[in-house]
Amino acid sequence: MKRKYRLPDSELEIMLIIWKLGKEVSTTQIMKELDSNKSVQLLQSYIKRLEDKGFIEVKKLGRLNFYTPLISLEDYRNKETMDFLEFFYQKSPIKLFASLISNNKITKQEIDEIRKMIEDDE
């Protein structure tokens, strides 16, 4: 995925809704999913930014706009994870896991699940 943008939380919130709802999501559907009291104008501003950055395609059908993701959640998540790992942990998954373990942010059960994933991948 060739992308030079990391989404700010406000735009990511909109993308998460679009990814959740699937293809051709309307403004009305997005507004219903938002937990906040964002105005339609503010939402339209975020959507325009997402379109300019290449995250969504906008289709106009009559007076309604529909938004389709151009980047999958999985691709975005993978890119953000790798950037995070590189920036904060010098590309070292071991340092990341050590931090999670030392801060009690990962359980023994989760460690066992990770171990199983690694073993299944070998």
NUMI-270830 format. One record per residue (C-alpha): residue number from 0; x, y, z. Coordinates in Angstrom, 3 decimals, padded with zeros to 6 digits. Layout:
% NUMI-270830
R     n          u          v          w
R   NUM          X          Y          Z
...
//
This chain:
% NUMI-270830
R     n          u          v          w
R     0    000.000    000.000    000.000
R     1    001.514    003.291   -001.075
R     2    000.280    005.870    001.376
R     3    002.019    008.746    003.030
R     4   -000.744    009.711    005.412
R     5   -001.429    008.617    008.953
R     6   -005.004    009.414    009.817
R     7   -005.767    011.676    012.750
R     8   -008.260    010.230    015.238
R     9   -011.180    012.239    013.846
R    10   -010.690    010.879    010.314
R    11   -009.863    007.395    011.566
R    12   -013.176    007.352    013.441
R    13   -014.972    007.948    010.124
R    14   -012.899    005.310    008.309
R    15   -013.639    002.740    011.018
R    16   -017.346    003.307    010.427
R    17   -016.954    002.985    006.662
R    18   -014.923   -000.227    007.067
R    19   -017.510   -001.601    009.502
R    20   -020.492   -000.845    007.273
R    21   -018.854   -001.967    004.033
R    22   -019.206   -000.652    000.514
R    23   -021.157    002.433   -000.498
R    24   -021.836    003.980    002.879
R    25   -024.007    007.095    002.982
R    26   -023.534    010.240    005.042
R    27   -026.721    009.373    006.945
R    28   -025.376    005.937    007.856
R    29   -022.122    007.460    009.119
R    30   -023.985    010.079    011.169
R    31   -026.084    007.341    012.816
R    32   -022.935    005.424    013.804
R    33   -021.078    008.403    015.281
R    34   -021.169    008.580    019.060
R    35   -020.515    012.287    019.099
R    36   -022.492    015.335    018.152
R    37   -020.502    016.106    015.016
R    38   -022.291    018.293    012.510
R    39   -022.889    017.196    008.930
R    40   -020.598    020.029    007.804
R    41   -017.749    018.754    009.982
R    42   -018.344    015.222    008.739
R    43   -018.227    016.460    005.145
R    44   -014.901    018.158    005.902
R    45   -013.440    014.886    007.217
R    46   -014.805    012.979    004.230
R    47   -013.239    015.473    001.804
R    48   -009.866    014.994    003.518
R    49   -010.229    011.199    003.317
R    50   -011.014    011.486   -000.384
R    51   -008.048    013.831   -000.983
R    52   -005.748    011.382    000.801
R    53   -006.967    008.471   -001.316
R    54   -008.705    006.519    001.440
R    55   -012.204    006.653   -000.029
R    56   -013.990    007.094   -003.313
R    57   -017.081    009.291   -003.392
R    58   -019.996    008.431   -005.679
R    59   -022.877    010.837   -006.111
R    60   -026.261    009.269   -006.786
R    61   -028.818    012.015   -007.167
R    62   -028.501    014.219   -004.121
R    63   -026.857    011.509   -002.023
R    64   -023.169    010.730   -001.636
R    65   -021.872    007.229   -001.045
R    66   -018.374    006.396    000.169
R    67   -016.369    003.299   -000.676
R    68   -013.049    002.468    001.025
R    69   -010.050    002.264   -001.302
R    70   -007.795    000.881    001.435
R    71   -008.746   -002.081    003.601
R    72   -008.728   -001.953    007.379
R    73   -006.239   -004.819    007.387
R    74   -003.815   -002.961    005.090
R    75   -004.086    000.225    007.145
R    76   -003.683   -001.653    010.427
R    77   -000.640   -003.548    009.125
R    78    001.037   -000.336    007.930
R    79    000.342    001.475    011.192
R    80    001.603   -001.498    013.221
R    81    004.857   -001.650    011.266
R    82    005.363    002.119    011.561
R    83    004.703    001.915    015.316
R    84    007.080   -001.015    015.723
R    85    009.796    000.754    013.765
R    86    009.408    004.117    015.489
R    87    008.986    003.066    019.117
R    88    010.711   -000.323    019.238
R    89    013.447   -000.074    016.585
R    90    011.718   -002.805    014.526
R    91    011.993   -005.231    017.457
R    92    008.882   -007.275    018.261
R    93    010.757   -008.573    021.312
R    94    010.966   -005.055    022.762
R    95    007.257   -004.567    022.102
R    96    006.288   -007.830    023.815
R    97    008.657   -007.110    026.712
R    98    006.886   -003.783    027.228
R    99    003.446   -005.419    027.111
R   100    004.489   -008.132    029.544
R   101    006.238   -005.804    031.986
R   102    003.194   -003.520    032.088
R   103    000.765   -006.427    032.565
R   104   -000.976   -005.557    029.297
R   105   -000.843   -009.107    027.993
R   106   -002.161   -012.161    029.789
R   107   -000.712   -015.647    030.021
R   108   -003.599   -016.861    027.859
R   109   -002.753   -014.270    025.182
R   110    000.908   -015.318    025.316
R   111   -000.162   -018.934    024.819
R   112   -002.297   -017.882    021.846
R   113    000.653   -016.006    020.322
R   114    002.893   -019.014    020.907
R   115    000.348   -021.226    019.117
R   116    000.164   -018.798    016.195
R   117    003.962   -018.879    015.884
R   118    004.064   -022.660    016.067
R   119    001.296   -022.993    013.467
R   120    003.196   -020.642    011.146
R   121    006.379   -022.729    011.246
//
